[in-house]
Amino acid sequence: MIYYKQIVEPKKLCIAHRKGKRNPMSGTLIDKTSHDLSLVVAANVVTCGLPSEVQEYYLANKHLIPEAILRGFVLPSLEAPIASAVVAPSALFKAKDTDLATWLAKTEEFAEKHFGVKINLRKRFAIPEVFPWKSVIPVFDPGGLTNRDAVQKALKDSGLTVWEEVDVMKYSGSEVNKEPTLHFIQNSVRPDEDTMEMSPDQLVATGKNWLGMRGYALAFGVHHLATGQYLDPETFTWFPNNRLSGGKVASGFWHPDNRRVGFDWYYSDNRYEHSGSRLAIPVPLLP
């Protein structure tokens, strides 16, 4: 097989999805097919009319480029039946024009109060320069938390009552993150509008990164601390990647009558007009 030196900038560009070899003298190598495709893609970025705001968004958030490539390069026979959730952001906001500073401060306050972690998120993570939303909620996981820990510390210790149809530790993804993580979601009591009525299977097929159960508990706690309000009082949020056996998928909501946070499940092909999910933008740790 013929190899070429990699000339594209992002060193993480689909590394897990290529079979190139590393030459210690000349750097990272990629195979001929990947090389040829990268040249064609580069040429089409110029000619396809990609909106300038989309180009600016990905230049400011280079760590999201691999996900965008994998999301876009899908064989036609495998495309998701609903494409509305994979469109580029219709509007972008510079960080200084959002309420980012206020919510970072609230998240840091919440982390110190409930996890005993004193942190400056700007110094620990590579905060994006632009966002697809005017208002955001940072979802900070200090690491070392299971689903049970998050429910206890972020919800119950905040004075919120929690109901679980199934023990939250039985879902996939309940294990701890060894490293701290940070994601951003839209600040809205409802799931993202472009995901409403999509099933968990359709959501997974988009290739996007969706908020999970533990992240939801953390976001719920921070949002309640900052506003006194509750997420999903009239809707519920899918956690497409948190599953039980038999195609059962976790979801979360606020029950206004019983005044409690609820975690239950539905089947992965179920679709409801009052259900959706929340895009979670991952933020890399600083070196």
Secondary structure as UniProt FT lines:
FT   STRAND          3..5
FT   TURN            11..14
FT   HELIX           15..17
FT   STRAND          22..23
FT   TURN            24..26
FT   STRAND          27..31
FT   HELIX           32..47
FT   TURN            48..49
FT   HELIX           52..60
FT   HELIX           62..64
FT   HELIX           65..72
FT   HELIX           76..78
FT   HELIX           84..86
FT   STRAND          93..94
FT   HELIX           95..97
FT   TURN            98..99
FT   HELIX           100..115
FT   HELIX           121..124
FT   STRAND          130..131
FT   STRAND          136..141
FT   HELIX           147..150
FT   HELIX           151..155
FT   HELIX           156..158
FT   STRAND          162..164
FT   HELIX           168..170
FT   TURN            172..173
FT   STRAND          181..186
FT   HELIX           193..195
FT   TURN            196..197
FT   HELIX           200..205
FT   TURN            206..207
FT   HELIX           213..227
FT   STRAND          236..244
FT   TURN            245..247
FT   STRAND          248..255
FT   TURN            256..259
FT   STRAND          260..267
FT   TURN            268..269
FT   TURN            273..274
FT   STRAND          275..276
FT   STRAND          281..283
//
